[in-house]
Amino acid sequence: MPDRYQTTTKPEADSRRHRDRHRPNAATRRWYSLDRWERLRDRVLRESAYTCAECGHITLALDVDHIRRHNGDPRLFWDRSNLQALCHSPCHERKTQRGE
């Protein structure tokens, strides 16, 4: 019986994992799966009171965004003062599209 909550098919998930492993920043992207990142992310969300730093929208569905691009620099990646909560759409998407 298929899982009704499954959002991607197995071939799609396998393809995404393969693509991610071969991206130039694959080692850095692994930081996002660490418990340390989850704790820091939760801290940012709690400190922001689940409020988007850009538009002020209050929601549980926020992305934790690096204000300055870290480009693999662990000091910038883990620096709490370089993190902000942004609603996924439109604020984080807009910032990402601008290349910030």
C-alpha positions in Angstrom: 0.0 0.0 0.0 1.5 3.4 -1.0 2.3 5.9 1.7 -0.3 8.7 1.3 2.1 11.2 2.9 5.0 10.5 0.6 5.8 13.6 -1.4 8.4 12.2 -3.8 8.8 8.9 -5.5 11.8 6.7 -4.8 13.4 7.3 -8.2 13.0 11.1 -7.7 14.5 10.9 -4.3 17.4 8.7 -5.5 18.1 11.0 -8.4 18.1 14.1 -6.1 20.5 12.3 -3.7 22.8 11.4 -6.6 22.8 14.9 -7.9 23.4 16.4 -4.5 26.4 14.1 -3.9 28.1 15.4 -7.0 27.5 19.1 -6.5 30.6 21.2 -5.9 29.4 22.2 -2.4 28.3 18.6 -1.4 30.6 18.5 1.7 29.2 21.9 2.9 25.6 20.9 2.3 26.0 17.9 4.7 26.3 20.5 7.5 22.5 21.0 7.1 21.9 17.4 8.2 23.9 17.7 11.5 22.3 17.8 14.9 24.3 20.9 15.5 22.5 22.7 12.6 19.1 21.5 13.9 19.8 23.0 17.3 21.1 26.3 15.9 18.1 26.5 13.5 15.7 25.9 16.3 17.4 28.6 18.3 17.1 31.1 15.5 13.4 30.3 15.1 12.7 30.6 18.8 14.7 33.9 19.1 12.8 35.3 16.1 9.5 34.3 17.7 8.8 32.6 14.3 8.6 36.0 12.6 10.1 36.7 9.2 12.9 39.2 9.4 11.9 40.6 6.0 8.1 41.0 6.0 7.2 40.4 9.7 4.9 37.4 8.8 4.5 35.0 11.8 4.5 31.4 10.8 6.0 28.0 11.7 7.1 27.6 8.1 10.3 29.6 8.1 13.7 29.1 6.5 16.8 29.9 8.4 18.8 32.0 6.0 22.5 33.0 6.0 22.6 36.8 5.8 26.0 36.8 4.2 26.8 33.9 2.0 29.1 31.5 3.8 30.6 29.9 0.6 31.8 27.0 2.7 33.4 29.1 5.4 32.5 27.3 8.7 32.9 30.5 10.7 30.2 32.2 8.6 28.0 29.1 8.4 27.8 28.6 12.2 27.8 32.2 13.2 24.5 32.9 14.9 24.7 36.6 14.0 24.8 35.6 10.3 21.4 33.9 10.5 17.9 35.1 10.2 14.4 33.6 9.9 12.7 34.3 6.5 9.3 33.0 5.3 10.0 30.6 2.4 7.8 32.5 -0.1 8.3 35.1 -1.1 11.1 36.5 1.1 13.7 33.6 1.0 12.9 32.8 -2.6 13.4 36.5 -3.6 16.7 36.7 -1.7 17.9 33.5 -3.3 16.9 34.6 -6.8 18.9 37.9 -6.3 21.9 35.7 -5.5 22.4 37.0 -2.0 
